[in-house]
Amino acid sequence: MSSLEVNTLLSFALYGAANRLVRMHKPFLDPLGLTFPQYLVVLELLGHAPRSVGELGARLGMDTGTITPLIKRLDQAGLVARQRDTHDERKVFVTLTPAGEVLRDSVSAVPQQIETACQISNERARELREALDDVGRPRRS
């Protein structure tokens, strides 16, 4: 029988690592006035704008109840703009405003700053990302 110690659980290790990684972002995001989830939205829009609210949620693994308030706060901060689709009013597209675009260099630098702060090699980081991408996904035959 396997041990039921919390520290032997994969889920506990992933939970702890995820929390540590999110906290590592704080010193880089606080000066930008962004929370970690807001940073993810801005980062996604830097490479793929405009995006519908639904597309953003799907890409970031957030449901509508999570992504909508995030976008609303970014809109109120003047970093994004929302616009209804002219063909389907249920669909809302999100783009960065000029003020949001100003964050491009700072936001784009954060991933490298985090990798440096993690003190692991690029190869090890790649291996971890690949392993984590497999977690919870069905195995291919």
C-alpha positions in Angstrom: 0.0 0.0 0.0 1.3 3.4 -0.9 1.9 6.1 1.7 -0.9 8.6 2.2 1.6 11.4 3.2 0.5 14.7 1.6 4.1 15.4 0.5 4.1 12.2 -1.6 1.1 13.3 -3.7 1.8 14.6 -7.3 -1.2 17.0 -6.9 0.4 18.5 -3.8 3.8 19.0 -5.5 2.1 20.6 -8.5 -0.1 22.8 -6.2 2.9 24.0 -4.3 5.0 24.6 -7.5 2.2 26.5 -9.1 1.7 28.8 -6.1 5.5 29.5 -5.9 5.6 30.3 -9.6 2.7 32.7 -9.4 4.3 34.4 -6.4 7.6 34.8 -8.3 5.8 37.0 -10.8 4.6 39.5 -8.2 7.8 41.7 -8.1 7.7 41.9 -11.9 4.0 42.5 -12.2 3.3 44.9 -9.3 5.2 47.8 -11.0 3.0 47.2 -14.1 -0.2 47.3 -12.0 -1.1 43.8 -13.1 -2.2 40.6 -11.3 -1.0 37.3 -12.6 -4.3 36.5 -14.3 -4.4 40.0 -15.9 -0.8 39.5 -17.0 -1.9 36.3 -18.8 -4.7 38.1 -20.6 -2.3 41.0 -21.7 0.4 38.5 -22.8 -2.2 36.5 -24.9 -3.4 39.7 -26.5 0.1 40.9 -27.3 0.5 38.0 -29.7 -3.1 37.3 -30.8 -5.4 40.3 -30.8 -8.2 40.8 -31.3 -9.6 37.8 -29.4 -13.1 37.1 -28.4 -13.8 36.7 -24.7 -14.6 33.0 -25.3 -11.3 32.5 -27.2 -9.3 34.1 -24.4 -11.0 32.0 -21.8 -10.4 28.8 -23.7 -6.7 29.7 -24.4 -6.1 30.6 -20.7 -8.2 27.8 -19.2 -10.6 30.3 -17.5 -14.4 30.1 -17.5 -16.6 33.1 -18.4 -17.2 33.9 -14.8 -13.4 34.4 -14.3 -12.3 35.9 -17.6 -15.1 38.5 -17.9 -14.3 40.4 -14.6 -10.6 40.3 -15.5 -11.3 41.9 -18.8 -13.6 44.4 -17.2 -10.9 45.5 -14.8 -8.4 45.8 -17.6 -10.9 47.8 -19.6 -11.5 50.2 -16.6 -7.7 50.5 -16.3 -7.6 51.6 -19.9 -5.4 48.7 -21.0 -7.9 46.9 -23.2 -11.0 47.8 -25.2 -14.1 45.6 -25.7 -16.2 45.7 -28.9 -19.3 43.7 -29.8 -19.2 41.7 -33.0 -21.3 43.5 -35.6 -22.6 40.1 -36.9 -23.3 38.5 -33.5 -23.9 40.8 -30.5 -23.3 37.9 -28.1 -19.7 37.9 -29.1 -17.3 40.5 -27.6 -13.8 41.1 -29.0 -10.9 42.3 -26.8 -7.9 44.3 -28.0 -5.1 46.2 -26.3 -5.4 49.9 -26.2 -2.4 52.2 -26.9 -1.9 52.2 -23.1 -1.9 48.4 -23.1 0.6 48.3 -26.0 3.0 50.4 -23.9 3.4 47.4 -21.6 4.6 45.2 -24.5 8.4 45.4 -23.6 7.9 45.0 -19.9 5.3 42.2 -20.2 7.4 40.4 -22.8 10.4 40.4 -20.5 8.7 38.6 -17.6 8.9 35.0 -18.9 12.7 35.3 -19.2 12.9 37.0 -15.7 10.9 34.1 -14.3 13.0 31.4 -15.9 16.1 33.2 -14.5 14.5 33.4 -11.1 13.6 29.7 -11.2 17.3 28.8 -11.6 16.7 25.9 -13.9 18.2 25.3 -17.3 16.2 26.1 -20.5 16.3 22.3 -21.2 14.9 21.4 -17.8 12.2 24.1 -18.2 11.2 22.6 -21.6 11.1 19.1 -20.1 8.9 20.3 -17.2 6.5 22.1 -19.6 6.2 18.9 -21.8 5.6 16.7 -18.7 3.0 19.1 -17.3 1.2 19.3 -20.7 0.7 15.5 -20.4 -0.9 15.7 -16.9 -4.5 14.8 -17.0 -4.6 14.1 -20.7 -5.5 10.7 -22.1 -2.7 8.6 -23.3 -2.3 8.1 -27.0 -2.2 4.5 -28.2 
